[in-house]
Amino acid sequence: MTRGFAVCYYNSNHGYYAAVLNPKAITIHTPHFFSRYALRKELPIHGIDLMIHYFRNNTHFVSCIEEITNPDGSKQKLIECSSEEGIMLGLRPTETIFLAKTFITREMAKGEQVELFALYENWRKEIFQKGYLEENL
């Protein structure tokens, strides 16, 4: 079985937003996310071409969600998502919406992130290379 997703985009005054729709959630990628992706991957493209490049080269994701307590006592869920080319960092404002805020390469990881992101990457490879996902859908 093959899993697919749909991407819708919107060109705002701040740049392109992309909403990735799949059966379980919507991930909204911000203009800042795409600008950081282009910068950190040293890509000379932008706009729709950049979005197409990102989604063609990052098709398998493993996510980890962490709930934190802000200084004012409110709770917030952070998301770290490993893909083929690096790590998406963002927020999870609701159970079905992810907000992709920025992109870093694995080489940019610091401190405990180095080991954690390596673990995510191993999980991602194991899940998708061995076909566990397709077997369990």
Backbone as CSV, one residue per row, in Angstrom:
resi,resn,N_x,N_y,N_z,CA_x,CA_y,CA_z,C_x,C_y,C_z
1,MET,0.839,-1.170,0.000,0.000,0.000,0.000,0.889,1.240,0.000
2,THR,0.521,2.253,-0.750,1.279,3.495,-0.809,0.491,4.589,-0.114
3,ARG,1.174,5.361,0.703,0.556,6.501,1.368,0.820,7.744,0.565
4,GLY,-0.154,8.605,0.477,0.031,9.849,-0.240,-0.413,11.030,0.593
5,PHE,-0.165,12.205,0.075,-0.618,13.413,0.734,-0.851,14.474,-0.329
6,ALA,-1.623,15.472,0.037,-1.898,16.587,-0.871,-1.293,17.843,-0.279
7,VAL,-0.816,18.731,-1.153,-0.249,19.997,-0.708,-1.031,21.135,-1.346
8,CYS,-1.509,22.038,-0.505,-2.154,23.265,-0.972,-1.237,24.419,-0.574
9,TYR,-1.193,25.466,-1.376,-0.329,26.585,-1.012,-1.071,27.906,-1.140
10,TYR,-0.531,28.902,-0.420,-1.101,30.246,-0.422,0.044,31.252,-0.446
11,ASN,0.004,32.186,-1.380,1.029,33.216,-1.470,0.540,34.454,-0.726
12,SER,1.128,34.722,0.431,0.749,35.872,1.247,1.750,37.014,1.041
13,ASN,1.534,38.117,1.718,2.479,39.239,1.673,3.827,38.862,2.292
14,HIS,3.850,37.794,3.090,5.073,37.356,3.765,5.782,36.231,3.027
15,GLY,5.149,35.676,2.005,5.711,34.546,1.275,4.723,33.400,1.216
16,TYR,5.193,32.257,0.761,4.324,31.100,0.571,4.127,30.290,1.842
17,TYR,2.873,29.938,2.089,2.497,28.948,3.089,2.118,27.691,2.325
18,ALA,2.388,26.540,2.895,1.946,25.281,2.293,1.254,24.459,3.367
19,ALA,0.088,23.924,3.043,-0.642,23.043,3.950,-0.592,21.639,3.371
20,VAL,-0.028,20.726,4.140,0.062,19.330,3.727,-1.087,18.591,4.401
21,LEU,-1.921,17.984,3.561,-3.101,17.283,4.058,-2.876,15.787,3.948
22,ASN,-3.035,15.082,5.059,-3.014,13.628,5.026,-4.175,13.136,5.878
23,PRO,-4.451,11.854,5.906,-5.637,11.377,6.615,-5.683,11.676,8.110
24,LYS,-4.534,11.932,8.734,-4.523,12.111,10.183,-4.283,13.541,10.658
25,ALA,-3.737,14.397,9.811,-3.386,15.736,10.277,-3.139,16.690,9.114
26,ILE,-3.016,17.960,9.467,-2.632,19.011,8.519,-1.349,19.631,9.061
27,THR,-0.336,19.725,8.204,0.902,20.401,8.592,1.011,21.671,7.767
28,ILE,1.119,22.801,8.452,1.242,24.092,7.783,2.697,24.530,7.845
29,HIS,3.296,24.692,6.673,4.682,25.162,6.564,4.646,26.666,6.322
30,THR,5.387,27.406,7.124,5.406,28.868,7.046,6.430,29.369,6.025
31,PRO,6.296,30.632,5.606,7.327,31.207,4.732,8.715,31.156,5.381
32,HIS,8.777,31.367,6.696,10.062,31.300,7.407,10.672,29.899,7.262
33,PHE,9.847,28.862,7.378,10.328,27.497,7.221,11.012,27.341,5.864
34,PHE,10.333,27.771,4.787,10.898,27.591,3.445,12.151,28.452,3.239
35,SER,12.184,29.652,3.812,13.390,30.478,3.649,14.579,29.846,4.362
36,ARG,14.345,29.255,5.543,15.431,28.586,6.263,15.863,27.303,5.547
37,TYR,14.909,26.595,4.974,15.244,25.390,4.210,16.166,25.761,3.045
38,ALA,15.795,26.774,2.284,16.612,27.199,1.136,17.999,27.659,1.596
39,LEU,18.044,28.450,2.651,19.312,28.964,3.159,20.224,27.829,3.630
40,ARG,19.672,26.924,4.419,20.496,25.891,5.033,20.870,24.759,4.079
41,LYS,20.099,24.588,3.022,20.455,23.611,1.994,21.187,24.276,0.824
42,GLU,21.388,25.590,0.925,22.091,26.380,-0.092,21.464,26.204,-1.472
43,LEU,20.143,26.395,-1.509,19.393,26.240,-2.750,19.108,27.602,-3.374
44,PRO,19.381,27.770,-4.654,19.166,29.057,-5.328,17.745,29.194,-5.902
45,ILE,16.773,28.528,-5.285,15.402,28.583,-5.786,14.483,29.144,-4.704
46,HIS,13.282,29.549,-5.096,12.322,30.077,-4.129,10.901,29.839,-4.643
47,GLY,9.919,30.240,-3.841,8.522,30.135,-4.246,8.074,28.700,-4.464
48,ILE,7.264,28.522,-5.472,6.694,27.209,-5.764,7.784,26.188,-6.083
49,ASP,8.815,26.594,-6.806,9.914,25.665,-7.128,10.578,25.139,-5.857
50,LEU,10.734,25.997,-4.866,11.341,25.586,-3.602,10.428,24.599,-2.868
51,MET,9.140,24.886,-2.833,8.206,23.975,-2.170,8.211,22.605,-2.848
52,ILE,8.174,22.594,-4.174,8.211,21.331,-4.908,9.487,20.562,-4.571
53,HIS,10.611,21.264,-4.546,11.884,20.621,-4.200,11.816,20.000,-2.805
54,TYR,11.318,20.760,-1.842,11.242,20.247,-0.474,10.371,18.990,-0.400
55,PHE,9.175,19.053,-0.959,8.257,17.919,-0.828,8.676,16.703,-1.652
56,ARG,9.382,16.901,-2.735,9.900,15.763,-3.505,11.058,15.071,-2.794
57,ASN,11.827,15.832,-2.032,13.022,15.295,-1.380,12.807,14.905,0.080
58,ASN,11.638,15.171,0.605,11.326,14.860,2.006,9.952,14.216,2.057
59,THR,9.929,12.913,1.870,8.659,12.199,1.761,8.355,11.291,2.945
60,HIS,9.336,10.997,3.773,9.140,10.121,4.920,9.534,10.864,6.197
61,PHE,8.609,10.917,7.147,8.807,11.690,8.360,8.564,10.850,9.605
62,VAL,9.336,11.122,10.651,9.090,10.585,11.986,9.068,11.777,12.923
63,SER,8.009,11.853,13.740,7.827,13.016,14.614,7.882,12.637,16.081
64,CYS,8.336,13.577,16.874,8.310,13.465,18.324,7.672,14.740,18.858
65,ILE,6.726,14.575,19.771,6.023,15.725,20.335,6.347,15.801,21.821
66,GLU,6.689,17.003,22.260,7.030,17.231,23.662,6.156,18.358,24.196
67,GLU,5.530,18.127,25.344,4.739,19.195,25.965,5.613,19.932,26.966
68,ILE,5.619,21.251,26.858,6.407,22.073,27.779,5.470,23.021,28.529
69,THR,5.938,23.525,29.645,5.210,24.534,30.404,5.922,25.864,30.213
70,ASN,5.196,26.851,29.704,5.751,28.186,29.486,5.892,28.916,30.819
71,PRO,6.681,30.007,30.866,6.858,30.764,32.112,5.543,31.240,32.744
72,ASP,4.524,31.482,31.900,3.227,31.935,32.438,2.340,30.783,32.914
73,GLY,2.856,29.540,32.837,2.110,28.375,33.289,1.301,27.681,32.208
74,SER,1.179,28.300,31.049,0.425,27.670,29.959,1.234,26.524,29.368
75,LYS,0.538,25.584,28.762,1.186,24.424,28.140,1.295,24.647,26.636
76,GLN,2.319,24.062,26.051,2.547,24.156,24.617,3.198,22.864,24.149
77,LYS,2.778,22.387,22.968,3.373,21.177,22.419,4.332,21.558,21.300
78,LEU,5.575,21.090,21.441,6.606,21.300,20.432,6.734,20.032,19.607
79,ILE,7.076,20.189,18.328,7.251,19.024,17.470,8.623,19.078,16.808
80,GLU,9.275,17.933,16.757,10.530,17.749,16.033,10.270,16.628,15.047
81,CYS,10.549,16.872,13.796,10.187,15.919,12.756,11.390,15.651,11.857
82,SER,11.835,14.404,11.829,12.981,14.003,11.018,12.511,13.600,9.628
83,SER,13.203,14.109,8.607,12.934,13.726,7.219,14.265,13.411,6.544
84,GLU,14.221,13.124,5.267,15.429,12.725,4.550,16.538,13.778,4.628
85,GLU,16.179,15.062,4.583,17.202,16.108,4.490,17.487,16.855,5.787
86,GLY,16.733,16.594,6.840,16.986,17.318,8.069,15.830,17.244,9.043
87,ILE,15.719,18.289,9.868,14.750,18.317,10.959,13.850,19.540,10.831
88,MET,12.545,19.294,10.894,11.559,20.369,10.961,11.244,20.600,12.436
89,LEU,11.278,21.849,12.858,10.923,22.198,14.228,9.670,23.060,14.194
90,GLY,8.753,22.777,15.097,7.525,23.550,15.075,6.666,23.345,16.300
91,LEU,5.381,23.625,16.132,4.402,23.563,17.209,3.250,22.656,16.819
92,ARG,2.542,22.180,17.823,1.327,21.408,17.601,0.206,22.103,18.379
93,PRO,-0.452,23.102,17.753,-1.469,23.864,18.477,-2.748,23.082,18.773
94,THR,-3.064,22.064,17.945,-4.221,21.202,18.197,-3.795,19.762,17.920
95,GLU,-4.687,18.839,18.178,-4.374,17.425,17.964,-4.145,17.079,16.500
96,THR,-4.712,17.863,15.585,-4.617,17.521,14.162,-3.899,18.572,13.320
97,ILE,-3.322,19.579,13.945,-2.602,20.615,13.198,-1.170,20.728,13.712
98,PHE,-0.234,20.662,12.773,1.181,20.887,13.069,1.601,22.161,12.351
99,LEU,2.411,22.976,12.994,2.904,24.214,12.403,4.415,24.114,12.262
100,ALA,4.891,23.966,11.011,6.327,23.854,10.726,6.926,25.257,10.727
101,LYS,7.731,25.556,11.740,8.261,26.912,11.908,9.631,27.105,11.269
102,THR,10.516,26.106,11.398,11.859,26.267,10.846,12.448,24.909,10.486
103,PHE,13.552,24.951,9.771,14.241,23.752,9.299,15.705,23.860,9.685
104,ILE,16.265,22.752,10.200,17.708,22.706,10.451,18.267,21.419,9.846
105,THR,19.520,21.478,9.468,20.198,20.261,9.018,20.648,19.495,10.263
106,ARG,20.949,18.233,10.099,21.420,17.445,11.243,22.745,17.992,11.785
107,GLU,23.544,18.572,10.904,24.839,19.130,11.324,24.665,20.339,12.245
108,MET,23.495,20.952,12.239,23.240,22.116,13.078,22.792,21.739,14.487
109,ALA,22.514,20.477,14.725,22.051,20.027,16.037,23.115,20.311,17.093
110,LYS,22.648,20.615,18.304,23.561,20.942,19.402,23.189,20.145,20.645
111,GLY,24.183,19.870,21.471,23.947,19.216,22.751,23.207,17.902,22.613
112,GLU,22.140,17.746,23.415,21.379,16.496,23.411,20.616,16.272,22.109
113,GLN,20.446,17.326,21.300,19.779,17.172,20.008,20.530,16.209,19.091
114,VAL,21.843,16.203,19.164,22.656,15.370,18.270,22.230,13.913,18.404
115,GLU,22.217,13.409,19.625,21.850,12.019,19.872,20.365,11.782,19.581
116,LEU,19.521,12.715,19.981,18.087,12.578,19.779,17.733,12.545,18.297
117,PHE,18.295,13.461,17.516,17.995,13.507,16.086,18.550,12.283,15.360
118,ALA,19.680,11.750,15.819,20.221,10.514,15.238,19.261,9.354,15.510
119,LEU,18.678,9.323,16.702,17.702,8.293,17.042,16.465,8.403,16.148
120,TYR,15.952,9.628,15.950,14.795,9.840,15.059,15.107,9.347,13.647
121,GLU,16.305,9.653,13.181,16.685,9.259,11.825,16.753,7.738,11.704
122,ASN,17.268,7.073,12.719,17.300,5.606,12.702,15.885,5.040,12.675
123,TRP,14.983,5.603,13.470,13.585,5.155,13.465,12.969,5.365,12.093
124,ARG,13.207,6.548,11.507,12.621,6.880,10.208,13.072,5.865,9.162
125,LYS,14.365,5.585,9.133,14.900,4.626,8.161,14.319,3.230,8.385
126,GLU,14.251,2.814,9.638,13.735,1.480,9.933,12.265,1.358,9.536
127,ILE,11.473,2.341,9.878,10.041,2.300,9.567,9.802,2.267,8.069
128,PHE,10.451,3.131,7.329,10.151,3.260,5.908,10.927,2.296,5.017
129,GLN,12.142,1.954,5.386,12.902,1.023,4.560,12.405,-0.411,4.719
130,LYS,11.907,-0.750,5.895,11.446,-2.103,6.128,9.948,-2.251,5.880
131,GLY,9.268,-1.158,5.554,7.863,-1.235,5.194,6.905,-1.432,6.367
132,TYR,7.306,-1.113,7.584,6.421,-1.282,8.732,5.144,-0.462,8.592
133,LEU,5.271,0.725,8.069,4.106,1.605,7.956,3.053,0.987,7.044
134,GLU,3.453,0.535,5.865,2.496,-0.028,4.918,1.798,-1.263,5.481
135,GLU,2.539,-2.062,6.267,1.967,-3.269,6.848,0.917,-2.969,7.902
136,ASN,1.004,-1.806,8.533,0.140,-1.503,9.670,-0.911,-0.447,9.388
137,LEU,-1.142,-0.107,8.135,-2.192,0.865,7.808,-3.521,0.179,7.656
